[in-house]
């Protein structure tokens, strides 16, 4: 009886993974049914459980990035986005990412032939950012080390927080860049934020379900660490805290973490 129950559980999970793959390709509704979220979470969890795959963390990040892009195509914003290539005002802010996103970028950079994106160049450009808080980055005009001639050097692999960074007014972005005011609010695309949030909570849940860290790391510092050791991803997957000295970003609210925890519990049942 117990054996039959396990077999049934495996069949259910396999079907959920298939459903999750379909949703990854078609996109997730901005207010998705719990069943759809759980299906995609099972897909990401399955990727993270590919024990023989030493690059599975970065590949899990790619899956949720694909989900974001598919969701954006299926449910686009109802407003016109002002962001254009070469507009990089938002690329001078504190960027908090999950470890799999760091590893995805690191894998891309290791194959990049542009000397401006070499591990040494990234480390040099990231050095001025080390230890500077979220508040300290405001108005400091410290550029992301991944910028090359004003453009993102890893655009197709950029983190979710960068994918959600939008504006409805370039003028507002320029004004905020030159005259930062914590009380100013730049109008953004709610669709981008929602799709990124949905993808992010799914990745967090899958990480929690397999016992991996879901801490938000400062991008430039974490990337420097990952690039310095080609085995960093494998070590992190084995439970080693390779980002021990990297700044973490603690959100003032824990709603996302609580939601991720609930989904992680559902993944185990």
C-alpha positions in Angstrom: 0.0 0.0 0.0 2.8 2.4 0.9 4.6 1.5 -2.3 1.5 2.3 -4.3 1.1 5.6 -2.6 4.7 6.6 -3.4 4.1 5.6 -7.0 1.0 7.7 -7.2 2.8 10.6 -5.7 5.5 10.3 -8.3 3.0 10.2 -11.1 1.3 13.4 -9.7 4.6 15.2 -9.5 5.6 14.2 -13.0 2.3 15.6 -14.3 2.8 18.8 -12.3 6.3 19.2 -13.8 4.9 18.8 -17.3 2.2 21.4 -16.5 4.9 23.7 -15.1 6.9 23.4 -18.3 3.9 24.4 -20.3 3.3 27.4 -18.1 6.9 28.4 -18.4 6.5 28.6 -22.1 3.1 30.2 -22.2 3.4 32.5 -19.3 1.8 33.0 -15.9 -1.3 35.1 -15.3 -0.5 38.3 -13.1 -2.9 36.8 -10.5 -2.2 33.1 -11.1 -4.1 30.2 -9.7 -2.3 28.4 -6.9 -2.1 25.3 -9.0 -0.2 27.0 -11.8 2.3 28.5 -9.3 2.8 25.1 -7.7 3.3 23.4 -11.0 6.1 25.8 -12.0 7.6 25.5 -8.6 7.8 21.8 -9.1 9.6 22.3 -12.4 12.2 24.5 -10.7 12.6 22.2 -7.8 13.1 19.3 -10.2 15.9 21.2 -12.0 17.6 21.9 -8.6 17.4 18.2 -7.8 19.4 17.2 -10.9 22.3 16.0 -8.7 24.6 15.1 -11.6 24.2 18.6 -13.1 26.8 21.0 -11.7 25.2 24.0 -13.4 21.7 23.4 -12.2 21.4 26.5 -10.1 22.1 28.8 -13.0 19.8 26.8 -15.2 17.0 27.1 -12.6 17.5 30.9 -12.8 17.2 30.7 -16.6 13.9 28.9 -16.2 12.3 31.6 -14.1 13.8 34.3 -16.4 12.1 32.5 -19.3 8.9 32.4 -17.3 9.1 36.2 -16.7 9.6 36.9 -20.4 6.7 34.5 -21.5 4.4 36.1 -18.9 5.3 39.6 -20.2 4.5 38.5 -23.7 1.2 36.9 -22.7 0.2 39.7 -20.3 2.0 42.9 -21.5 1.8 46.2 -19.7 -1.1 48.5 -20.5 1.1 51.6 -20.4 4.0 52.7 -22.7 7.4 52.0 -21.3 9.9 54.8 -21.7 13.0 52.6 -21.3 15.3 52.4 -24.3 18.7 51.0 -25.0 21.4 53.2 -23.6 19.2 54.5 -20.8 20.9 53.2 -17.7 19.9 55.5 -14.8 18.5 52.5 -12.9 21.9 50.7 -13.3 23.4 52.8 -10.6 21.4 51.3 -7.7 21.8 48.5 -5.2 20.8 45.3 -7.0 19.8 42.4 -4.8 19.6 38.9 -6.5 19.3 35.3 -5.6 22.4 33.0 -5.9 21.2 31.1 -9.0 21.0 34.4 -10.9 24.6 35.2 -9.9 25.7 31.8 -11.2 23.8 32.3 -14.5 25.6 35.5 -15.1 28.9 34.1 -14.1 28.5 31.2 -16.5 27.9 33.7 -19.4 30.9 35.9 -18.4 33.2 32.9 -18.4 32.5 32.4 -22.1 32.6 36.1 -23.0 35.6 37.4 -24.9 35.1 41.1 -24.2 38.0 42.1 -21.9 35.7 44.7 -20.3 33.6 41.8 -18.9 36.5 39.6 -17.8 36.6 38.4 -14.1 39.4 40.9 -13.4 37.6 43.8 -15.0 34.4 43.0 -13.1 36.3 42.7 -9.8 38.0 46.1 -10.4 34.7 47.9 -11.3 32.9 46.2 -8.4 35.5 47.2 -5.8 34.1 50.7 -5.2 30.6 49.2 -4.4 31.7 46.9 -1.7 30.1 47.6 1.7 27.9 50.4 0.4 24.3 50.1 1.7 21.1 50.5 -0.3 20.8 54.0 1.1 24.4 54.7 0.4 24.0 54.0 -3.3 21.3 56.7 -3.7 22.8 59.6 -5.5 26.3 58.1 -5.5 26.2 57.5 -9.3 28.2 54.2 -8.9 27.6 52.2 -12.0 26.9 48.5 -12.2 30.2 46.7 -13.2 28.3 44.9 -16.0 27.7 48.1 -18.0 29.7 48.3 -21.2 29.5 51.6 -23.2 26.2 52.4 -21.4 24.6 49.1 -22.2 24.1 46.0 -20.0 26.7 43.4 -21.0 24.6 40.5 -19.8 21.2 41.8 -20.9 19.7 38.4 -21.9 20.8 37.0 -18.5 20.0 40.0 -16.3 18.3 39.3 -12.9 14.6 39.6 -12.3 15.1 42.8 -10.3 16.6 44.4 -13.4 13.9 43.0 -15.7 11.2 44.7 -13.5 13.0 48.0 -13.5 10.9 50.2 -15.8 9.8 53.8 -16.0 7.1 55.7 -17.8 9.2 58.8 -18.0 12.9 59.3 -18.9 12.7 62.8 -17.6 11.7 61.5 -14.2 14.6 59.1 -14.2 17.1 61.8 -15.1 15.7 64.1 -12.5 16.0 61.4 -9.8 19.5 60.5 -11.0 20.7 64.1 -10.7 18.6 65.2 -7.8 17.8 62.1 -5.7 14.9 62.4 -3.3 13.7 59.4 -1.2 10.2 60.8 -1.3 10.0 60.9 -5.1 8.1 58.0 -6.8 8.9 57.2 -10.4 5.9 55.7 -12.3 6.6 52.1 -13.3 5.0 49.2 -15.1 2.9 47.2 -12.7 3.0 44.3 -15.1 6.8 44.0 -15.0 6.8 44.2 -11.2 4.1 41.6 -10.9 5.7 39.1 -13.3 9.1 39.5 -11.7 7.6 39.0 -8.2 5.8 35.9 -9.3 8.9 34.4 -10.8 11.0 35.4 -7.8 8.8 33.8 -5.2 8.7 30.6 -7.2 12.5 30.4 -7.3 12.7 31.2 -3.6 10.2 28.5 -2.8 12.1 25.9 -4.8 15.3 26.8 -3.1 13.7 26.5 0.3 12.2 23.2 -0.6 15.6 21.7 -1.4 17.4 23.3 1.5 19.3 26.0 -0.4 19.7 29.6 0.6 17.2 32.1 -0.7 19.0 35.2 0.7 19.1 38.2 -1.5 22.7 39.1 -2.3 24.3 42.3 -3.6 25.0 41.6 -7.2 28.4 43.0 -7.9 30.0 41.6 -4.8 28.4 38.2 -5.2 29.4 38.1 -8.9 33.0 38.9 -8.0 33.0 35.9 -5.6 31.5 33.5 -8.1 33.9 34.5 -10.9 36.9 34.1 -8.6 36.2 30.4 -8.2 35.0 28.3 -11.1 33.7 25.7 -8.6 31.7 28.2 -6.6 28.3 27.0 -8.0 29.1 23.3 -7.2 30.2 24.2 -3.7 27.1 26.3 -3.1 24.9 23.5 -4.3 26.7 21.2 -1.8 25.8 23.5 1.1 28.9 25.6 1.4 28.2 29.3 2.0 30.5 30.7 -0.7 28.9 34.1 -0.3 29.6 34.3 3.5 31.1 37.8 3.3 28.7 39.3 0.7 26.1 41.9 1.8 22.6 40.6 2.1 19.5 42.7 1.5 16.8 42.5 4.1 13.4 43.6 2.9 11.4 45.7 5.4 8.4 43.3 4.8 8.5 39.5 4.8 5.4 38.9 2.7 7.4 37.4 -0.2 9.4 35.2 2.2 6.2 33.9 3.8 4.6 33.2 0.5 7.7 31.3 -0.6 7.7 29.3 2.6 4.0 28.3 2.0 4.8 27.2 -1.5 7.8 25.3 -0.3 5.7 23.4 2.2 3.2 22.5 -0.6 6.1 21.2 -2.6 6.8 18.7 0.1 3.3 17.4 0.5 
